[in-house]
Amino acid sequence: MAPGSALIPRLMDRGPGTEALRDCFALPAHPESVAGARRLTRSRLEAWGVGQDTHDAAVLIVSELVTNAVVHTDSALVLCELECSGAGLRLSVTDQGRQPGGPRLSPASDDEHGRGLLLVDTLSAAWGAHDAPDASGRVVWALVPSGSERTC
């Protein structure tokens, strides 16, 4: 897959009568790719008919997670995954340059930087990080819950 190209979305079976929509895309780990991640996320969520509140939160979360992967790791690529199911919208960003200790919330300050994970924490029902399955990096994920609006 060429960097920056979107994969074809596919349906994932989640058991009898339930399916999840899923899309992945990879982008170069450059600051310019943050805008590309927002654009691709926005496009996919609009196509899925995701409600405006969930849509807005998801675009901001993806932006923050991609920014962190670009700024804090030595990655060549970042992989973004969107998965929409009855539980809500799961967003994940996989980098290639796992740093010791992983991502952590920083206390609020007047500093211009360091608020990304505070935003993720505020906008999501849950978030976390784990090693990528092949140990080549780290996956940082967030769950935006389905509310009264149509999530997917």
C-alpha positions as CSV (number, residue, x, y, z in Angstrom):
1,M,0.0,0.0,0.0
2,A,1.3,3.4,-0.9
3,P,1.7,5.9,2.0
4,G,-1.3,8.1,2.3
5,S,-3.7,5.8,0.4
6,A,-6.9,4.7,2.1
7,L,-7.6,1.0,2.3
8,I,-10.9,-0.3,1.1
9,P,-13.3,-0.3,4.1
10,R,-14.7,-3.7,5.0
11,L,-17.3,-5.1,7.3
12,M,-16.1,-7.2,10.2
13,D,-18.4,-9.8,11.6
14,R,-19.1,-9.2,15.3
15,G,-21.4,-12.1,15.9
16,P,-25.0,-12.9,14.9
17,G,-26.7,-9.9,13.4
18,T,-24.0,-7.4,14.3
19,E,-21.3,-5.9,12.1
20,A,-18.7,-3.3,12.5
21,L,-17.5,-0.9,9.8
22,R,-13.7,-0.6,9.6
23,D,-11.3,1.5,7.6
24,C,-7.5,1.9,7.8
25,F,-5.1,4.3,6.2
26,A,-1.4,4.9,6.4
27,L,0.4,8.2,6.2
28,P,4.0,9.3,6.3
29,A,5.1,10.3,9.8
30,H,5.4,14.0,8.9
31,P,3.6,17.0,10.5
32,E,1.7,17.6,7.2
33,S,0.1,14.2,7.6
34,V,-1.9,15.4,10.6
35,A,-4.2,17.4,8.3
36,G,-4.4,14.4,6.0
37,A,-5.5,12.2,8.9
38,R,-8.2,14.7,9.8
39,R,-9.4,14.8,6.2
40,L,-9.5,11.1,5.7
41,T,-11.2,10.5,9.1
42,R,-13.8,13.2,8.4
43,S,-14.6,11.7,4.9
44,R,-15.0,8.2,6.3
45,L,-17.2,9.2,9.2
46,E,-19.4,11.4,6.9
47,A,-19.8,8.3,4.5
48,W,-20.8,6.2,7.5
49,G,-23.4,8.8,8.7
50,V,-21.8,9.3,12.1
51,G,-23.5,11.9,14.3
52,Q,-22.0,15.4,14.5
53,D,-20.8,15.2,18.1
54,T,-19.1,11.8,17.6
55,H,-17.7,13.0,14.3
56,D,-16.2,16.2,15.8
57,A,-14.7,14.3,18.8
58,A,-13.2,11.6,16.6
59,V,-11.6,14.0,14.2
60,L,-9.9,15.9,17.1
61,I,-8.8,12.6,18.8
62,V,-7.3,11.3,15.6
63,S,-5.5,14.6,15.1
64,E,-4.0,14.4,18.6
65,L,-3.0,10.8,18.3
66,V,-1.3,11.3,14.9
67,T,0.4,14.4,16.2
68,N,1.8,12.5,19.1
69,A,3.0,9.7,16.9
70,V,4.8,12.1,14.6
71,V,6.3,14.3,17.3
72,H,7.2,11.7,19.9
73,T,8.4,8.7,17.9
74,D,10.9,7.9,15.2
75,S,8.4,6.4,12.8
76,A,8.4,6.5,9.0
77,L,4.6,5.7,8.8
78,V,1.6,5.9,11.1
79,L,-1.4,3.7,10.6
80,C,-4.8,5.0,11.5
81,E,-7.7,2.6,12.1
82,L,-11.4,3.5,12.5
83,E,-13.9,0.9,13.7
84,C,-17.5,1.7,14.2
85,S,-19.8,-0.8,16.0
86,G,-22.7,-0.8,18.4
87,A,-20.3,0.0,21.3
88,G,-19.2,3.2,19.6
89,L,-16.3,4.4,17.5
90,R,-12.8,2.9,18.2
91,L,-9.9,5.0,16.9
92,S,-6.3,3.8,16.9
93,V,-3.0,5.0,15.7
94,T,0.0,2.7,15.4
95,D,3.5,4.1,15.2
96,Q,6.8,2.4,14.5
97,G,8.9,4.0,17.1
98,R,7.8,2.8,20.6
99,Q,9.2,5.0,23.3
100,P,9.9,3.7,26.8
101,G,7.0,4.2,29.2
102,G,4.4,5.0,26.6
103,P,2.0,7.9,26.5
104,R,1.0,9.6,29.8
105,L,-1.4,12.4,30.8
106,S,0.4,15.5,31.7
107,P,-0.9,17.9,34.3
108,A,-2.7,20.9,32.8
109,S,-0.5,24.0,32.5
110,D,-0.3,27.2,30.5
111,D,2.3,25.6,28.2
112,E,1.2,25.5,24.5
113,H,2.1,21.8,24.3
114,G,1.2,18.7,26.3
115,R,-2.6,19.0,26.2
116,G,-3.3,16.3,23.5
117,L,-3.9,13.4,25.8
118,L,-6.0,15.5,28.1
119,L,-8.3,16.2,25.2
120,V,-8.3,12.5,24.3
121,D,-9.1,11.7,27.9
122,T,-11.9,14.2,28.0
123,L,-13.5,13.3,24.7
124,S,-13.3,9.5,24.9
125,A,-15.0,7.0,27.2
126,A,-11.7,5.1,27.5
127,W,-8.2,5.2,25.9
128,G,-5.0,3.3,26.3
129,A,-1.9,2.0,24.6
130,H,-0.3,-1.3,24.0
131,D,2.6,-2.8,22.0
132,A,1.8,-3.5,18.3
133,P,1.2,-7.2,17.8
134,D,4.5,-7.6,15.9
135,A,6.4,-5.5,18.6
136,S,7.3,-3.0,15.9
137,G,5.7,0.0,17.6
138,R,2.9,1.1,19.8
139,V,-0.9,1.3,19.3
140,V,-2.7,4.2,21.0
141,W,-6.5,3.9,20.9
142,A,-9.6,5.7,22.1
143,L,-13.2,4.8,22.3
144,V,-15.9,7.4,21.5
145,P,-19.1,6.0,22.9
146,S,-22.4,5.8,21.0
147,G,-24.8,8.3,22.6
148,S,-28.3,9.3,21.7
149,E,-27.2,10.3,18.2
150,R,-26.6,7.7,15.4
151,T,-23.0,6.6,15.8
152,C,-22.7,4.2,12.8
